[in-house]
Amino acid sequence: MSHIFYTWTAQRHAHPLTVDAAEGARFRTREHGWLWDLESQTYNVNAGHGVAHIQERMIAQIRELPVAGPNMRLDVREQLSAALAERTGLERAFLASGGAEAVENAIKIARLYTGRSKIVARRRSYHGATLATLGIGGDPRRAPFARDLPPAIYIDDPYPVPAGEPSAWVKSLHEVVEREGPDTIAAIVLEGFTGTNGMQHPPADFWPAVRAVCDRHGILLVDDEIFSGFGRTGRWFAREHWGVTPDLMVLGKGLTSGYAPLSAVMVSRAVAAHFDEHKLWCGVTHYAHPVGCAAALGAIEVYAEQRLPERADQVGAVLAERFSDMSQRPATRAAVRDARGLGLMRCLELDRPAAPIAARLLERGAYVPCRDNLLFICPPLCLTVEEAHIVADLLTDVVAESITSVRA
């Protein structure tokens, strides 16, 4: 009998894999041998498995000072906050443990700064699994707790774009803000690029229009880059595709390449200055954990030195072409409704449940996350062009086999 819970499942239906090694874009299990890691474990191993530089950074910090209280000044904390300020263009960092914890503190900071209470998000969005973050998001996993949560405030999704109404979502944005009262809204929280709710491409005017509304009404724009940050979309941060600067950014996952728990809230100069004189009612036990900070510094150095955001852009273009081909080839087009994404944050939308295809892929050597009729392809950013073709060949073969088996 196992004494550990497995997440997001009834325990008798859990089928955990026993991992005993990992390297680059693959990991090894006792059940299936080496597998392509197309989930990057939890969409976080951006640098890849077994990166010595990150490990050495962590080991050195463990030997020097593995733990320190939240209000202790450490070189590693100062170095990381400076690196994040340089990369994000924002002023100051609040360093927490996990993504949901960072989102919660971003909400608190927004409410403290504005004196307002309401948070607006997209209808299909995910910002974490705590009650507060489930409360603002639109992910179906909020359903078991919905009756105990305050009503969520959503703007319509800008995807798919309605025929003949390319800016219909803008009307929704203005209507929501006016209905709720702009002087009651603390923040609009948006994923840099939507993750497991479908990886929908926003229209070009989406981010600029939201920025303009926030500026007009004194609402803070919070960019949740937990999933899409640190090179995943082919840019350091997804919002760079649209040239918009937020007031707050939330970071996690790829911040440390998953090597240690750490998350961050970055805030603008104006927000930072507010708390020079006003009390910051935020804190966590493992605030700015030294080993997590060391892992983050190591990961950021690897991303820059190996140009991994640029590689994600280049390799992602290869996968985009191969997946587009799948939607047109006679052998696979019947099953592939759409192929979309940015960089190495991609999904295939199928005309059938994705789970049976993911199960076949597991038997053939690829670990592919899925949900409903979506397959997600989010490998570590160290994936090469040659490896991308291997992965695409495998996906093409298994999708084609799924069509053949149904016809048979």
ZIKA-V375388 format. One record per backbone hydrogen bond with DSSP energy under -1.0 kcal/mol. CO is the residue of the C=O (numbers start at 1). NH is the residue of the N-H. If there is no record, write none. Layout:
CO:NH
CO:NH
This chain:
10:13
11:14
18:30
21:28
23:26
24:49
25:37
26:23
27:35
28:20
28:21
29:33
33:29
35:27
36:38
36:367
38:378
39:43
40:42
40:44
40:45
44:46
46:381
49:24
51:55
52:56
53:57
54:58
55:59
56:60
57:61
58:62
59:63
60:64
61:65
69:72
74:78
75:79
76:80
77:81
78:82
79:83
80:84
81:85
82:86
83:87
84:88
85:89
92:267
94:265
95:288
96:263
98:102
99:103
100:104
101:105
102:106
103:107
104:108
105:109
106:110
107:111
108:112
109:113
110:114
111:115
118:186
118:187
120:189
121:155
130:134
131:135
133:137
139:142
140:143
142:145
143:146
145:148
146:149
153:121
155:123
162:165
165:168
167:171
168:172
169:173
170:174
171:175
172:176
173:177
174:178
175:179
176:180
177:181
181:184
184:117
184:118
186:220
187:120
188:222
190:224
195:198
195:199
203:206
205:209
206:210
207:211
208:212
209:213
210:214
211:215
212:216
213:217
214:219
220:188
221:247
221:248
222:190
223:225
223:250
224:192
225:229
231:234
232:344
236:230
237:240
238:241
239:242
239:244
247:268
248:223
249:266
250:225
251:264
252:255
253:256
253:258
256:259
263:96
264:251
265:94
266:249
267:91
267:92
268:272
269:273
270:274
271:275
273:276
274:278
280:282
284:287
286:289
289:293
290:294
291:295
292:296
293:297
294:298
295:299
296:300
297:301
298:302
299:303
300:304
301:305
302:306
303:308
307:311
308:312
309:313
310:314
311:315
312:316
313:317
314:318
315:319
316:320
317:321
318:322
319:323
320:324
321:325
322:326
323:327
325:328
325:329
329:332
329:333
332:335
332:336
335:351
338:349
340:347
342:345
345:342
346:377
347:340
348:375
349:337
349:338
354:358
355:359
356:360
357:361
358:362
359:363
360:364
361:366
365:36
367:38
369:376
371:374
372:354
373:350
374:371
375:348
377:346
380:383
384:388
385:389
386:390
387:391
388:392
389:393
390:394
391:395
392:396
393:397
394:398
395:399
396:400
397:401
398:402
399:403
400:404
401:405
402:406
403:407
404:408
